[in-house]
Amino acid sequence: MTGTPTVYVTRTIPEIGLDRLRERYEVAVWDGKLPPTKEHIVSMLAELDAAGLVCLLSDEIDAEVLDASPDLSVVSTFSVGYDHVHLAAAAERGIAVGHTPGVLAETTADLAWALLLTCARRTVEGHAHVAADEWETWGPRLLTGPDVHDATLGIVGLGEIGTATAKRAAGFEMDVRYSGRSPKPEREAELAEFGLDATYVDRDELLAESDFVSLHVPLVEETEGLIGSAELQRMSEDAILINTSRGEVVDTDALDTALAAGQIGRAGLDVTDPEPLPADHPLFRHAPERLVVTPHIGSASTGTRNRMAEMVAACTEAGIEGEPLPHSAIRDAGME
Ligand code: NAP
């Protein structure tokens, strides 16, 4: 590699990150509204002889992409999740992988709560009702839903986002249960400071006892289809399922069946399988009465997106300079 290193960025991320990269490198940005194809990414990396790649969770970064430029030393994904990056292939090639942990948790927890409250208190339906000029009078049975306060919240995966979501339950005086591969005493202590007594239970118990089930596990082999028909059948018929993790954690067909059969009350999804969810997808027939969907906007606050842009820039710089990444996905996945 000679001259100024080049970085290819697969979408227009916030200016603060692009400016930082431009201070040191030649930066080429895909400015399309939709993601570039994998072929396009491969050809751009090769053409630019790129040293760095900044990608999104919608880009599949596999061996073919990683081999596209002989000078590629770092891939930085504008997300905390890195299931779209083949970490083993990157590690084998000595290519560092950066991601953006630690800054999305509170913002994503806010969104989990937005969905939870929306599903319980039927605000999307309420808005549609008013907008359609159907609001004729105060109705004793109009758009009733379950109480949120004093209810039981079940957190599947008490990590960063799961804990931030649980913390917010304190104001609603809820009972909190959580499940995962092992109890998390430090997380329980953190929640105890907010007056919450979070109890570790097995997943079946959590599903049976929770009024609200909120999913916060990463997408890995063991969590794909974690919530399928057997799990949905364990939930109560009024229970509300919230998914802000990854679409594939829930079996979409099973959810469709459960909503159609009234096995669960409602679902609020920020992530879907497939993603994007087309408006003519069968699941959508349950909206808005039993289903509310947002387009994967968990981390979409201006402040958080700016911080994420700075973090991918910092990871890219470190990778190109041959320094340890401030946030390495390979390290965080326990692979080094
Ligand atoms: P985290 O801190 O790593 O927490 C993940 C939790 O899941 C851990 O407590 C872990 O608990 C549990 N877990 C891990 N592997 C598991 C497995 N194989 N089976 C069952 N449980 C498992 O992650 P986070 O920062 O909270 O983020 C969680 C996920 O949210 C991310 O991976 C990402 O996919 C998604 N996310 C979505 C958005 C959005 O825009 N909607 C934004 C940010 C993140 P145990 O060790 O006890 O199992």
Residues whose N, C-alpha, C, O or C-beta is under 5 A from the ligand:
A	BS01	NAP	V80 G81 L104 T108 G157 L158 G159 E160 I161 G162 G180 R181 S182 H216 V217 P218 L219 E222 T223 T244 S245 R246 D270 H296 I297 G298 S299
